[in-house]
Amino acid sequence: MENKMPNNKGIQLLAKRCRDQFQRRENTDYYSPDDYHSAERNYVKFCVFSETGVN
């Protein structure tokens, strides 16, 4: 029996780690709720692409 993770599980874990990094007081206090979601999404994209080496 092999212990294989689903193909996207690693990306999901990386995105969660990036999301957790973004949830700092300086970000939560600075952005409005709508802007926070957008900024968080952009940060997660940046983080995932820079960690995986995708251009």
N, C-alpha and C positions, 0 to 999 in steps of 0.2 A: 504494500500500500504506500502510495506516494503522498507526501504532504505538499500539495501545490496550492498556491494562492491564485484566485482568479486574476486574469490579466490586468485588470484595472485597479486591483486592491492596493498596489504600491503607489499608484498615482493618487488614489483617494487618501492614503495615509500621509503622503507628502503635502497634499492640499490642506489636510487638517492641521498639520504641523505649521504650515504657513499662515493659516487662519488664526491659530493660537498665538503665533508671534505678532500678528497685527493687532490683536486685542490688548493693547496697552492703554494706560490711562490717557496719555497724550493724544492718542487717536480717538478714543471714545469721547473725550471732552471737547475735542476740536471740531469734529464733523457733526453735521445734523444727521438724523437717522437715515434720510434718503441718500445723502452724500456719503455716509459711512459705508453703506452697502456697496455703492459703486466703487469707492476707494479700496475697500476690502477685496472686491472681485479683481480689480486691476493689480493689486499687490499679489494676490494668489497666482494670477497668470504670470506675472513677472517672476515670482519665486519658483514656480514649477518649471517654466521654460529655462530659467538660468540654472536650475539644479540638474535638469535632464540634458542640457546641452543643445536643445532645439532652438533653431534661429527663427 
